[in-house]
Amino acid sequence: MKTYEITIKPLSGFGTPLKGDTIFGHICWQAFYDEKIFGMKIEELLNEYEKNPFLVTSTAYLKVGNGYTLKRPEMPVDLLFKVEKYDEREVIRQRKELKKKKWMFLQKNTSLMSLRSEDLYLNDEELLNKLLEYSDLETKRYISKKSISSVIIDFTQPHNSINRLTGTTGEGQFAPYGVEQKVYIPEIELVIFVALREDISIDSVKEALNRIGKSGFGKDASTGLGRFEILSYSEIDLKSIGSDNPNALYTLSPCVLKDFSIKDVFFSPFIRFGRHGDVFAKSGKPFKNPIIMADEAAVIILKDKNIFTKPYIGSSIRGISKIEPKTVTQGYSLYIPVKVEE
């Protein structure tokens, strides 16, 4: 398989997080709409997905300068940072400060020595300052004027139901409600990593994402959320930003932990309460069976290194739909090889 990075620029807020399994689902819908995109029907694409997936997508991550900003590994603070233990109150203070460092910054084409390196990790303020190093003057003024302290902002958009015949809420019908969304500050770029089977073209994936970006991704796309544009794409070897002598994996999307040799694992559980989109959304059974996965940023310590022969881990998931038995969910994840000090 070949692995690529696709850089996108958000054009609106997002009501649904850009997680790998959800991005995969949107691409599959595009293949269903138009079989010309991949040159084959969606049934053919998914026919061998259990053993030979045609596509594995990562969650979208911040791209800052010549590096990538990922989630801090889901490991205990003591295993990532050196915490002085000479005073109990000082230890508590240190832990509070270290927990704020929720981002991990990896430089492109620079080998990662070890996850236990404090220089890797940033808090919201440090990440914003790093972004400002690559921003133009107009963006710096905007951030200063708005007193923005984080790269990603939680925002509630007020709405109300309108009678389309009268153009009003109707007598006694004023009932405003809020729609939660995440908004990125100006000039932010995101990167999605994708691994493709040999017979799948990156241009096909680009075309599918281009259509998704125009129509909107996820929740409330019909109201303008989830818009983005593709800036560029290029081939990448994820091993180039990992460790030279790895003994573990850092996952890049939610995945199912099975079918490979695990010595130890650190992860945050993620339950996907899936729901069908498009025509199935209006069916009598739009909800899928819940799936328990390990969220992105899981660290898996391996018993052996045979897994490094392919760029992904995990498993596909079937049997989750009550209306369409052929439904498939991506339980795979791309990964970055890392070194964990044991």
Helices and strands as residue ranges (DSSP letters): E 2-10, H 20-33, H 42-46, E 55-57, E 61-64, E 67-71, H 77-80, H 88-99, E 103-107, G 118-120, E 121-122, H 124-132, H 137-145, E 152-159, E 177-184, E 189-196, H 202-215, G 221-223, E 228-235, G 238-241, E 248-251, E 262-266, E 269-272, G 278-282, E 291-294, E 299-302, G 306-309, E 312-314, E 332-338
